């Protein structure tokens, strides 16, 4: 039976989504086939970049090649578990010993070779000894796979882990570049799951807009959003960036506070959460009471125009340098410092919240990248002058189609902020 995803000609239609559950009467996302396809693409990129194996610690990349997601270890910085994709062999999972290892054995769709991870992080006087055991386990697995003399790509590492691999005689390189190259172009199944994720986020924005009132604390509003996300299937909420009134300028991106929302406050909300392994990232502005001031409408318009000046250029083959051209007049710190402020830029979205390519005045003109079909991206801009009481912030999530792009974030901008 073919694993070709059904309705491929409607892949880019944000309103054409399947139900969330498996069904015997309709071919939906075959997650088993998707995991296998992702693994093979990662293997292909590994070989194209001259690597014999990938050693992955980041939970996103482990999930990308194995389909395994334990839930607890959400950040790769813990270094408690790791995956080895070596040569043409199936991935080997070094799982946290004990119940995590046993649970993942029961859950696995693709991996059959499970081994206990050697945890050296925070091991005190045992750190070097544990790291040595870790490196030996990796070296033995590479030998079994027939790639012992080839370069090993590693996505992240601390000093002791890196040193132990070097001491074991392994030749190391970066694994982030090949795995990002694999993940930046989405399969049709991935686009479908991202469309469903955006549909859930749209529902959460609806709950938020209905709930905003004077006296509601930002934290309470955040709680209502999170409840709706989990009700509709969220696996985890990475962050909800929220600020209202005076906390929008300068924009406090440290999540919600215990500040009460006042009548007339502008409320900026960014939701970043995960559904079926895939992330969303987009903003909306609201005004408590629905009666914006002239300046609030101006800020919203400046942000909207800046956002769509870039988005309107998105299509296959276009350079990231071309996309950022309309932002020059805005004079944000990306230009001033030659880096990414995360305030006015575009970024890939998928198994990670921030994927390649980045579109930024910081460096896209000097080091341009190319937009390709089936990339999923988010674009975000901001407006407001230093010293003003408020700012505006907007973001959209889109998929790159054969001829242009389609917006996936369908929750509308409030009519009261739009000049119609």
C-alpha positions in Angstrom: 0.0 0.0 0.0 1.3 3.4 -0.9 2.3 5.8 1.9 1.6 8.8 -0.3 -0.3 11.3 1.8 -3.9 11.8 0.5 -5.2 15.1 -0.9 -1.7 16.4 -1.7 -3.2 19.0 -3.9 -4.9 20.6 -0.8 -1.8 20.5 1.4 -1.5 24.3 1.5 -5.2 25.0 2.3 -5.2 26.1 5.9 -8.9 25.3 6.3 -8.6 21.8 4.8 -7.6 19.8 7.9 -8.3 16.3 9.0 -9.8 15.2 12.4 -7.4 14.7 15.2 -8.0 11.0 15.7 -7.3 7.8 13.7 -10.2 6.7 11.5 -10.9 3.5 9.5 -13.0 5.4 6.9 -10.4 8.0 5.9 -6.7 7.9 5.2 -5.1 10.5 7.5 -1.6 11.2 8.7 0.4 7.9 8.8 2.7 8.8 11.7 4.7 5.6 11.3 5.5 6.4 7.7 6.3 10.0 8.7 8.8 9.0 11.3 10.5 6.7 8.8 10.6 9.4 6.2 12.1 11.9 8.6 14.8 9.4 9.7 15.8 8.7 6.1 16.0 12.4 5.3 18.2 13.0 8.3 20.4 10.1 7.2 20.6 11.5 3.6 21.7 14.9 4.9 24.2 13.2 7.3 25.9 11.6 4.3 25.7 14.7 2.2 27.6 16.6 4.9 30.3 13.9 5.0 29.3 12.4 8.4 29.3 8.7 9.3 26.9 9.1 12.2 24.8 11.6 14.2 24.8 11.7 18.0 21.7 13.7 19.0 20.9 15.1 22.5 18.3 17.7 21.7 14.9 16.2 22.3 13.5 17.8 19.0 16.1 16.0 16.9 15.8 12.8 18.8 12.1 12.9 18.1 12.7 13.8 14.4 14.7 10.6 13.7 13.0 8.2 16.2 9.5 9.4 16.9 10.2 9.0 20.6 9.0 11.6 23.1 9.3 10.9 26.8 7.7 14.2 27.8 9.9 14.8 30.9 13.2 15.7 29.2 12.0 18.8 27.3 15.5 20.4 27.0 18.5 18.7 25.5 20.7 20.6 28.0 20.0 17.9 30.5 22.0 15.4 28.5 20.2 12.5 30.2 19.4 10.7 26.9 20.8 10.5 23.4 20.3 8.9 20.1 22.8 7.5 17.6 22.0 7.4 13.9 25.0 5.5 12.3 25.5 4.6 8.7 22.6 2.7 7.2 21.6 1.2 10.5 18.4 1.8 12.4 18.8 4.5 15.2 20.0 3.4 18.6 18.4 5.0 21.6 20.4 5.5 24.7 17.6 6.1 27.1 17.6 7.2 30.8 17.9 3.9 32.7 14.9 2.6 34.6 11.3 3.4 33.9 12.0 5.8 31.0 13.9 3.1 29.1 11.1 0.6 29.7 8.3 3.0 28.7 10.1 4.0 25.5 10.6 0.3 24.6 6.8 -0.1 24.8 6.1 3.1 22.9 8.6 2.8 20.1 7.5 2.6 16.5 10.9 2.6 14.8 13.7 1.9 17.3 14.4 -1.6 18.5 17.9 -1.2 19.9 17.6 0.5 23.3 20.6 0.9 25.6 21.0 2.6 29.0 22.3 6.2 28.8 25.4 7.0 30.8 24.4 10.1 32.7 27.4 12.3 33.6 25.8 15.7 34.0 25.8 16.9 37.6 27.5 13.7 38.8 30.0 15.5 41.0 33.1 13.5 41.7 31.8 10.8 39.3 31.5 13.1 36.3 34.7 12.2 34.5 34.3 8.5 35.1 30.6 8.6 33.9 31.6 10.7 30.8 34.3 8.1 29.9 31.7 5.3 30.1 29.4 7.4 27.9 32.1 7.9 25.3 33.0 4.2 25.3 29.4 3.2 24.7 29.2 5.5 21.7 32.5 4.3 20.3 31.4 0.6 20.7 28.1 1.4 18.9 30.0 3.1 16.0 32.2 0.1 15.6 29.2 -2.2 15.5 27.6 0.0 12.9 30.8 -0.2 10.7 31.5 3.6 10.9 34.1 3.7 13.6 36.6 5.7 11.5 34.2 8.2 10.1 33.3 11.6 11.4 30.6 11.8 14.1 28.3 14.8 14.1 27.1 16.0 17.6 24.3 18.5 18.0 25.3 19.8 21.5 27.7 18.9 24.3 29.2 20.1 27.5 32.9 20.2 28.3 33.1 16.7 29.9 31.1 15.0 27.2 33.1 16.7 24.4 36.4 15.9 26.0 35.5 12.3 26.6 34.6 11.8 23.0 37.9 13.4 21.9 39.9 11.3 24.4 38.2 8.2 22.9 39.8 9.1 19.6 36.6 10.2 17.8 36.6 12.8 15.1 33.8 15.3 15.7 31.8 17.8 13.7 28.6 19.8 14.0 25.3 17.8 13.6 23.0 20.9 13.7 23.6 21.8 10.1 22.6 18.5 8.6 19.6 18.0 10.9 18.4 21.5 10.2 18.8 20.9 6.5 16.7 17.8 6.9 13.9 19.4 8.9 13.6 22.8 7.1 11.6 21.3 4.2 8.4 19.8 5.4 6.7 16.7 4.2 3.0 17.0 3.4 2.2 15.2 6.7 4.1 17.7 8.7 2.3 20.6 7.1 -1.0 18.9 8.0 0.0 18.6 11.6 1.1 22.2 11.7 -2.2 23.3 10.2 -4.0 21.4 13.0 -1.6 23.0 15.6 -2.5 26.5 14.2 -6.2 25.6 14.4 -5.8 24.9 18.1 -3.9 28.1 18.6 -6.7 30.1 16.8 -9.1 28.6 19.3 -6.9 29.7 22.2 -6.8 33.3 20.9 -10.6 33.2 20.7 -10.7 32.3 24.4 -8.3 35.0 25.2 -10.1 37.7 23.3 -13.4 36.8 24.9 -11.8 36.8 28.4 -9.9 40.1 28.3 -11.5 42.5 30.8 -10.5 45.2 33.3 -9.1 43.6 36.5 -8.1 40.3 34.9 -4.5 39.6 35.7 -2.1 38.6 32.9 -1.4 35.4 34.7 -5.1 34.5 34.8 -5.4 35.2 31.1 -2.3 32.9 30.5 -4.0 30.2 32.5 -7.2 30.3 30.3 -5.1 30.1 27.2 -3.1 27.1 28.5 -6.3 25.3 29.5 -7.7 25.6 26.0 -4.5 24.5 24.4 -4.4 21.3 26.5 -8.1 20.7 26.1 -7.5 20.5 22.3 -4.4 18.3 22.4 -1.3 20.3 23.2 1.7 18.2 24.3 3.4 21.1 26.0 3.4 24.8 26.1 6.8 26.2 25.4 6.0 29.8 26.3 3.2 32.3 26.2 4.7 35.8 25.9 2.2 38.3 27.2 2.3 42.0 28.2 -0.3 44.7 28.7 -0.3 48.4 28.9 3.0 49.9 30.2 4.7 46.5 30.2 4.6 46.5 26.4 7.2 49.4 26.1 9.8 48.3 26.7 8.3 44.9 25.9 8.6 42.5 28.8 9.0 39.1 27.2 9.3 37.2 30.5 5.8 35.8 30.2 2.7 36.9 32.1 2.9 38.8 35.4 0.5 39.5 38.2 -0.3 42.9 36.7 -4.0 43.7 36.3 -5.2 44.5 32.7 -6.7 48.0 32.7 -9.5 49.3 30.5 -7.8 50.6 27.3 -4.6 48.6 27.7 -3.1 47.1 24.6 -2.5 43.4 25.2 0.2 41.6 23.2 0.1 37.8 23.2 2.4 35.3 21.6 1.6 31.6 21.9 4.3 29.0 21.3 3.2 25.4 22.0 3.6 21.9 20.6 1.1 19.6 19.0 2.1 16.1 17.7 5.7 17.3 17.8 5.2 20.5 15.8 5.3 24.1 17.0 3.4 27.3 16.5 4.6 30.8 16.9 2.4 33.9 16.2 1.2 37.1 17.9 -2.0 39.0 18.1 -2.8 42.5 19.6 -6.0 43.2 21.5 -7.3 46.3 23.4 -9.2 45.8 26.6 -12.6 47.2 26.0 -12.3 47.2 22.2 -11.9 51.0 21.9 -8.4 51.7 20.8 -6.8 55.1 20.8 -5.6 56.8 17.6 -2.0 56.0 18.6 -2.8 52.3 19.3 -4.4 52.0 15.8 -1.3 53.7 14.3 1.0 51.3 16.1 -1.0 48.3 14.9 -1.0 49.6 11.3 2.8 50.3 11.3 3.3 46.7 12.6 0.9 45.2 10.1 2.3 47.1 7.1 5.9 46.2 8.1 4.9 42.5 8.6 3.2 42.1 5.3 5.8 44.1 3.4 8.1 41.2 4.1 5.5 38.4 3.9 4.3 39.5 0.4 7.8 38.8 -0.9 7.9 35.2 0.3 8.0 32.6 -2.4 10.4 29.8 -3.6 13.7 31.0 -4.8 13.6 34.5 -3.2 16.5 35.5 -1.1 16.2 36.3 2.6 18.1 39.5 1.8 15.2 40.5 -0.5 12.6 39.8 2.2 14.2 42.1 4.8 14.5 45.1 2.5 11.3 46.8 3.6 12.5 46.8 7.2 15.4 49.1 6.6 13.5 52.2 7.3 12.3 50.9 10.7 15.9 51.1 12.1 15.7 48.3 14.7 18.6 47.0 16.7 19.1 44.1 14.3 20.9 46.6 12.0 22.6 48.5 14.7 24.2 45.4 16.4 24.5 43.0 13.5 22.6 40.3 15.4 19.0 39.1 15.8 16.8 40.9 18.3 13.9 38.4 17.8 11.7 41.5 17.4 11.7 42.0 13.6 12.6 38.8 11.8 11.4 35.6 10.1 12.3 32.1 11.2 11.5 28.5 10.3 9.0 26.6 12.5 8.5 22.9 12.8 9.9 20.2 15.1 11.7 23.2 16.7 10.2 26.6 17.4 13.2 28.4 15.8 14.5 26.7 12.7 16.5 27.8 9.7 16.3 30.1 7.7 16.4 33.3 9.7 15.4 36.6 7.9 17.0 39.5 9.7 18.6 42.9 9.1 21.4 41.6 11.3 23.0 39.5 8.6 20.7 38.3 5.8 21.9 40.9 3.4 25.5 39.9 3.9 24.8 36.2 4.2 21.6 35.5 2.3 19.7 32.2 2.3 17.1 31.0 -0.1 13.4 30.4 0.5 12.2 26.9 -0.6 8.9 25.3 -1.2 7.4 23.5 1.8 9.2 25.6 4.4 7.0 26.7 7.3 7.9 30.1 8.7 6.8 32.7 11.1 7.4 36.5 10.5 7.1 39.0 13.3 7.5 42.8 13.7 7.1 45.5 16.3 6.2 49.2 16.4 6.6 51.8 19.1 9.1 54.5 20.1 11.3 54.5 23.2 9.5 56.4 25.9 6.0 55.8 24.7 3.7 54.0 27.0 2.8 51.1 24.7 4.0 49.1 21.7 2.3 46.8 19.1 3.5 43.4 18.0 2.3 41.1 15.3 3.3 37.7 13.8 2.0 35.3 11.2 2.8 31.7 10.4 2.8 30.5 6.8 3.8 27.7 4.5 5.7 28.3 1.3 3.8 27.0 -1.7 5.0 26.3 -5.3 4.2 29.8 -6.4 4.1 31.9 -3.2 2.8 31.2 0.3 -0.3 30.6 2.3 -1.1 32.0 5.8 -1.8 29.2 8.4 -2.5 31.5 11.4 -6.1 32.3 10.6 -7.2 34.1 13.8 -8.2 37.6 12.6 -6.8 40.9 13.7 -9.5 42.7 15.7 -11.7 44.9 13.5 -11.4 47.8 15.9 -7.6 47.9 15.2 -8.0 47.7 11.4 -8.8 50.7 9.1 -11.4 49.3 6.8 
